[in-house]
Amino acid sequence: MVKTGLYFGSFNPIHIGHMAIASFMTEFTALEQLWFVVSPHNPLKEKTSLLKGYHRLEMVRLAIDRDDRFRASDIEFNLPTPSYTIDTLTYLEEKYPEREFLLVMGADGLRTFHKWKHAELIEKKYQRLIYPRPGVDLEQAARLPNVTVVDAPLMEISSSFIRKAIGEGRDVRHLMPERAYNYMREMHFYER
């Protein structure tokens, strides 16, 4: 079984924090590959300022730029919306029986995990690799079922910070992978 991490997110936009976490997960855990699963719409998040899915997917594709450890996945674009992790996991298991899927999540995602569709089933059936986020008690997180807290670097950068900075006319070129940044600039995303 190929251990494959599923890194779900809006990636609105993808940034160096996402890339650092993805790289850490493939180099310092048992993961052999990591898939960036671009979510059309997270049912627990507002849709305001959310770029169309194909633009966010394209930025992810540009960001991973032929790195064999990573894959950009549009799997949720073909599933009913809003997208639910349990439905995506079920579909992927059927389509890729040779892979063992693990969830890659920020520790802050554990705060709302109980609201996820069939959270108890995901908790029971799937290993969750948790990376640190500011203000989250990692000792408490480590006591949860099927959770491995990884000693990844703490990333305080966020997509919302980048969107706000762009709206203010700030230069964020070094906070995003270069090719994704160039695409975003060409398309004038997040500008006011």
C-alpha positions as a printed NumPy array, in Angstrom:
array([[  0.   ,   0.   ,   0.   ],
       [  1.309,   3.406,  -0.972],
       [  0.934,   5.761,   1.995],
       [ -0.705,   8.844,   0.536],
       [ -1.446,  12.005,   2.481],
       [ -4.548,  13.971,   1.616],
       [ -4.075,  17.665,   2.286],
       [ -7.548,  19.173,   1.906],
       [ -7.985,  22.892,   1.525],
       [ -9.296,  25.853,  -0.374],
       [ -5.736,  26.927,  -1.27 ],
       [ -7.111,  30.417,  -1.81 ],
       [ -4.245,  31.011,  -2.64 ],
       [ -1.604,  28.35 ,  -2.068],
       [  1.4  ,  29.79 ,  -0.228],
       [  4.827,  28.852,   1.096],
       [  3.327,  27.642,   4.374],
       [  1.318,  24.989,   2.497],
       [  4.426,  23.966,   0.568],
       [  6.603,  23.768,   3.688],
       [  4.053,  21.545,   5.446],
       [  3.685,  19.31 ,   2.374],
       [  7.447,  18.966,   2.04 ],
       [  7.827,  18.215,   5.747],
       [  5.133,  15.528,   5.604],
       [  6.73 ,  13.68 ,   2.697],
       [ 10.255,  13.926,   4.098],
       [  9.74 ,  13.358,   7.833],
       [  6.738,  10.998,   8.054],
       [  5.888,   7.67 ,   6.442],
       [  4.026,   9.378,   3.581],
       [  5.272,   8.459,   0.129],
       [  3.132,  10.997,  -1.67 ],
       [  0.921,  13.938,  -0.761],
       [ -2.125,  15.053,  -2.718],
       [ -3.351,  18.633,  -2.487],
       [ -7.131,  18.125,  -2.592],
       [ -8.582,  21.428,  -3.75 ],
       [-12.029,  21.821,  -2.201],
       [-14.662,  23.62 ,  -4.285],
       [-16.329,  24.83 ,  -1.088],
       [-15.705,  23.891,   2.521],
       [-19.173,  23.686,   4.139],
       [-17.718,  25.161,   7.359],
       [-16.305,  28.266,   5.659],
       [-17.781,  31.355,   4.045],
       [-17.606,  31.488,   0.256],
       [-16.704,  35.188,   0.102],
       [-13.487,  35.952,  -1.826],
       [-13.214,  32.292,  -2.873],
       [-11.769,  32.087,  -6.379],
       [-13.285,  29.657,  -8.845],
       [-11.991,  26.151,  -8.25 ],
       [-10.149,  25.821, -11.548],
       [ -8.069,  28.935, -10.774],
       [ -7.094,  27.622,  -7.338],
       [ -6.32 ,  24.202,  -8.841],
       [ -4.127,  25.823, -11.489],
       [ -2.181,  27.716,  -8.819],
       [ -1.614,  24.43 ,  -6.957],
       [ -0.446,  22.739, -10.163],
       [  1.961,  25.586, -10.835],
       [  3.191,  25.513,  -7.229],
       [  4.053,  21.814,  -7.175],
       [  5.806,  22.132, -10.554],
       [  6.779,  18.56 , -11.464],
       [  7.638,  17.514,  -7.89 ],
       [  6.882,  13.777,  -7.906],
       [  6.077,  13.794,  -4.194],
       [  2.974,  15.886,  -4.83 ],
       [ -0.205,  15.743,  -6.871],
       [ -2.906,  18.372,  -7.42 ],
       [ -6.295,  16.717,  -7.095],
       [ -9.584,  17.998,  -8.465],
       [-11.448,  14.931,  -7.203],
       [-13.95 ,  17.01 ,  -5.235],
       [-14.878,  18.985,  -8.365],
       [-16.62 ,  15.844,  -9.62 ],
       [-18.428,  15.008,  -6.388],
       [-21.622,  16.628,  -5.06 ],
       [-21.177,  19.977,  -3.319],
       [-20.653,  20.938,  -0.662],
       [-17.826,  18.447,  -0.455],
       [-17.531,  16.225,   2.59 ],
       [-14.268,  14.514,   3.485],
       [-15.912,  11.154,   4.221],
       [-17.444,  11.039,   0.724],
       [-14.114,  11.897,  -0.867],
       [-12.297,   9.263,   1.191],
       [-14.86 ,   6.598,   0.253],
       [-14.551,   7.459,  -3.427],
       [-10.742,   7.506,  -3.374],
       [-10.524,   4.16 ,  -1.567],
       [-12.669,   2.549,  -4.262],
       [-10.71 ,   4.164,  -7.1  ],
       [ -7.221,   3.555,  -5.651],
       [ -7.289,   0.291,  -3.65 ],
       [ -3.465,   0.146,  -3.742],
       [ -3.203,   3.277,  -1.6  ],
       [ -3.585,   3.877,   2.125],
       [ -4.961,   7.367,   2.622],
       [ -4.043,   9.482,   5.651],
       [ -5.386,  12.927,   6.449],
       [ -2.971,  15.827,   6.806],
       [ -4.533,  18.568,   8.945],
       [ -3.594,  21.61 ,  10.924],
       [ -4.183,  21.304,  14.649],
       [ -6.672,  24.174,  14.416],
       [ -8.902,  21.921,  12.278],
       [ -9.443,  19.689,  15.306],
       [-11.555,  22.425,  16.91 ],
       [-14.326,  21.938,  14.35 ],
       [-13.661,  18.292,  13.531],
       [-16.729,  17.171,  15.523],
       [-18.87 ,  19.113,  13.008],
       [-17.576,  17.124,  10.036],
       [-19.979,  14.7  ,   8.388],
       [-19.401,  11.271,   9.999],
       [-16.523,  12.614,  12.095],
       [-16.593,   9.561,  14.361],
       [-16.129,   7.222,  11.375],
       [-13.202,   9.251,  10.021],
       [-11.687,   9.361,  13.511],
       [-11.97 ,   5.593,  13.857],
       [-10.902,   4.541,  10.362],
       [ -8.261,   7.034,   9.193],
       [ -4.91 ,   8.082,  10.569],
       [ -4.651,  11.861,  10.95 ],
       [ -1.268,  13.556,  10.745],
       [ -1.58 ,  16.823,  12.63 ],
       [  0.802,  19.751,  12.216],
       [  1.044,  22.572,  14.785],
       [ -0.969,  25.758,  14.455],
       [ -0.757,  28.824,  16.702],
       [ -2.766,  28.623,  19.92 ],
       [ -3.609,  24.902,  19.831],
       [ -2.779,  22.527,  22.707],
       [ -0.785,  19.767,  21.004],
       [ -0.714,  17.551,  24.088],
       [ -4.498,  17.421,  24.072],
       [ -4.5  ,  16.785,  20.307],
       [ -2.071,  13.87 ,  20.713],
       [ -4.557,  12.085,  23.01 ],
       [ -7.216,  11.917,  20.291],
       [ -7.855,   8.612,  18.495],
       [ -5.808,   7.898,  15.374],
       [ -3.865,  11.164,  15.676],
       [ -0.146,  11.611,  15.23 ],
       [  1.083,  15.095,  16.03 ],
       [  4.141,  15.767,  13.891],
       [  6.955,  18.045,  14.95 ],
       [  6.585,  20.236,  11.87 ],
       [  7.581,  23.896,  11.818],
       [  4.91 ,  26.287,  13.054],
       [  3.506,  28.236,  10.105],
       [  1.725,  31.44 ,  10.998],
       [  1.131,  32.519,   7.423],
       [ -2.378,  32.089,   6.036],
       [ -4.235,  32.535,   2.766],
       [ -6.465,  35.155,   4.384],
       [ -3.354,  37.149,   5.364],
       [ -2.1  ,  36.997,   1.769],
       [ -5.473,  38.04 ,   0.324],
       [ -5.629,  40.988,   2.722],
       [ -2.052,  42.022,   1.906],
       [ -2.736,  41.895,  -1.833],
       [ -5.88 ,  43.96 ,  -1.335],
       [ -3.715,  46.557,   0.422],
       [ -1.291,  46.609,  -2.508],
       [  1.532,  44.861,  -0.652],
       [  4.217,  42.752,  -2.322],
       [  3.757,  39.082,  -1.376],
       [  5.94 ,  37.534,  -4.074],
       [  8.126,  35.701,  -1.55 ],
       [  5.145,  34.298,   0.355],
       [  3.918,  32.187,  -2.56 ],
       [  5.538,  29.712,  -4.947],
       [  6.829,  31.794,  -7.857],
       [  4.772,  30.303, -10.682],
       [  1.543,  30.445,  -8.64 ],
       [  2.32 ,  34.045,  -7.696],
       [  2.906,  35.   , -11.35 ],
       [ -0.397,  33.437, -12.409],
       [ -2.225,  35.25 ,  -9.615],
       [ -0.685,  38.583, -10.645],
       [ -1.489,  38.052, -14.33 ],
       [ -5.107,  37.357, -13.419],
       [ -5.272,  40.252, -10.888],
       [ -6.747,  38.003,  -8.203],
       [ -7.55 ,  39.464,  -4.765],
       [ -6.759,  43.018,  -5.894],
       [ -9.155,  45.804,  -4.957]])
